[in-house]
Amino acid sequence: MRVEPRVAYLFLSMLQARVGASVVSRLGDLNPADVLALPAGEIAARVKLTEKGWRAFEELKESFDPATVLARLEEKGIGAVTFADEGYPSALAEIPDPPPALFVDGDVPLGPTVALVGSRKASATGIEAARTLGRALGEREVCVASGLALGIDAAAHEGAVEAGGPTIGVLGCGIDVVYPRSNRLLFGRVKSGGGIVSEYYLGEAPLQWRFPARNRIIAGLSDVVVVVEAPEKSGALITARHALEAGRDVWAVPGPFAFAECRGSNALLADGAGVLWDLDRFLEVVAPEAASARLPVEQDAAAGMEPIPAELPEKEAAALAGVGFEPAGVDVVARRVADFAGGVEMRELLSALALLELKGYVTRDAGGAFVRNSIGGPSRNPGGMRW
Amino acid sequence: MSVCRVRSLSLFGIDALPVEVEVDVGAGLPGFSIVGLPDAAVQEARERVRVAISNSGYKFPTKKVIVNLAPANLRKEGPAFDLPIALAVLAASGVVSEEGLEGMGVVGELSLDGGLRGVRGALSMAEGARREGLEALVLPKQNAPEAASIGGPGVYGVHSLAEAVDFIAGEKDVAPSSPAANGRETAEEPIDDFADVAGQRYAKRALEVTAAGGHNILMNGPPGSGKTMLARRLPGILPPLTREESIAVTKVHSAAGEGGGALVERRPFRAPHHTISTSGLAGGGSNPRPGEVSLAHHGVLFLDEFPEFNRATLEVLRQPMEDGQVTISRVAATLTYPARFTLVCSMNPCPCGYSGDRRRACRCSAGQIERYQSRISGPLLDRIDLFVDVPRLTREELRGSSEAAETSGEIRARVAAAREVQLARGGVSNAALAGRKLRATCALGGDAEALFSRAIDRMALSGRAHDRVLRVARTIADLAGEEDIAVEHVAEALNYRRAVAVEG
């Protein structure tokens, strides 16, 4: 039985989701449309299927009915683009191991795309950086791609949505599965601001191996990949590797010295990734066309560059000097302040810190630690604080 | 007529209700039965009373003895009726004169040799006796100082059945007990001092605010950061109990059989293990007893490793935290125990404990951390006023810094002064402020109001969080001895708000 290519790719897609390995890249000169026609033994030998893979193949072949598969998608308003289709993103088609089919909820935004990836357990600084980058890219109508995970991913999507820019979320589970659950509101916002894509069909579980695999899609859909904050063993580094293999630019946001949380992203810098130390320079390279429109904001940012503004009251200035670029608990801040300003009453320090937070000079992170508000000075800090 | 009556009291919740013990010694086959909803312990009084009477040198009547405990619809439990039953039997057989028992309440458990054992709830019994207009209360010697401490009827402690008989007959003089007779609880026990804790000034300050205002607090930090050590030192800085509070606390402890035989002078500190059952925490059992929430009345309930507690168990905290009392419904009865406590809890930020720690990597996935933190229900978190992060100490801090830490005594003096201000102002601690009272006592002036409205916008404070900040700011102002809440008080209070890490 020979089928049309679209159906064959759909079949391959579902086979790959079960086998857990790339089948398409091992097909060689074999025409995908022949997969369903050739005897199972020959296919298995060609693509080196394990015994388990073979069984999955047989089972799937038995039950596979393209009409039902597509009807179920249609019912949910989800589209399917296969490798054989016109609408398959051309950038994605260039990577070494493109997914045979992509399920799309919403739209895949056209135009330039930048991936913002990083640790799920990021620091307040990292989250803030991801949000700011997402917002800045969104303002320039550059699509932000990420993985809809917690931490950096979520902040990047949120930033893009806030700015009203396009964004695309790539899932490591079935296209209709919301994982992690706590991001369900964000899922809706990303869907309406752009789209959600996955190479996995409806209902597929978020298995561990599927996340590294989906990272190649994030890299493949993007022109540039930015690693915001990543420890040494991080999925974000896998995305960066895929990006390099596919010939995309990789940037990283520099993190502080000697922090395990930033070793991965800093190592990328050491290996020659683009150094994202200044937002405007980055934007000029990545999205040059709209650069002139943002000049007034740059002046604003420059105004907030003074390390410790002179207009701060004495106690707040002393407290601000005790807050570093890395998060530090109140007791650490108290010790630093005591070191250069003599003793400080805990109650005075606490009220000074709260006032600084309100004025936007410092941010309190999830662990109750204080950190200097690095980006944009005191004027911009809508996120990062919840009750 | 051979029916004799002795008045006694029965513990019902933490209150004592009057019970009349009627004994009829009549013709018939010799026997001994008790009616009037007695439980097993009361039924067994038959054997104890019979043997104790014989062993005290009296003769148990060889007639049909029927004991009725009135009112007959109230369930009677416990061995406290032994002594009144024995005296009523002796009165019916003519050993004790009925006139001698006039206006007298009697409670006590008998031992087989005729000696007396202590009973639960002596203070409540004395209070009940006063309410009933009894002139005297005879009870076991070891309960006498506790019963005498509220002042009321004459309290006479006796050692044995024989002594009680002699006292009623007027043959022996027993001096009325005075509250000071037992000094065990009042003695200063050495307790842990805050000066022993290195560093952690932030957490100490938060605990000072907690103690002063009676606020609930949650400490979040990795293992070994000293959360438990800090919490255990909290009793040392709590304000002293007022006399009414002291009586209320003693009543609960005595009803639970945990009384020390005198008035409790120190605020209770209860630290149940996280495997505690629902009835252990709220109170209950077929013979209802106060649970940990009630034993912590006017004191501190410390729940270490908060998320490890069974979620259903923790839910029972909601009623007492709202109403200051806990109601237990059982087949036999519905009881209400007082339970106004300061909740102190501690938790790790994640299952492995090291999330957010600078020097040790956390091994938990983001999902695991989320699940761990969501084990505590939102409504419970809503009732917590202060959220404090307790980081692990650095090496220098552990070695002991040069600056001497404050002692518990110094902190306690500030706390006591602040609490006095609160009681003088509204009669309640700041933690109990609500509604109109809250708005009246926590009105903000000019600058403070401006700062607070800005904080509400910037930090997206909810309505409940808004009230929490006000209450805590009020306490901080009280600690500073200020009449009005100023900018710095509100600002400090804002630090204790819930961090994202413990978002419900």
Interface residues (C-beta under 8 A of the other chain):
Chain A: R120 K121 A149 L150 G151 P180 S182 A260 G329 V330 D331 V332 A334 R335 A338 G343 M346 R347 E348 L350 S351 A352 L353 A354 L355 E357 L358 R364 D365 A366 G367 G368 A369 M385 R386 W387
Chain B: G199 Q200 R201 Y202 K204 R205 N220 P349 S355 G356 A361 C362 S365 A366 G367 I369 E370 F387 V388 D389 P391 T394 E397 S401 E403 L451 R454 A455 R458 M459 A460 L461 S462 A465 I476 A480 V487 E488 H489 V490 A491 E492 L494 N495 R497 R498 A499 V500 A501 E503
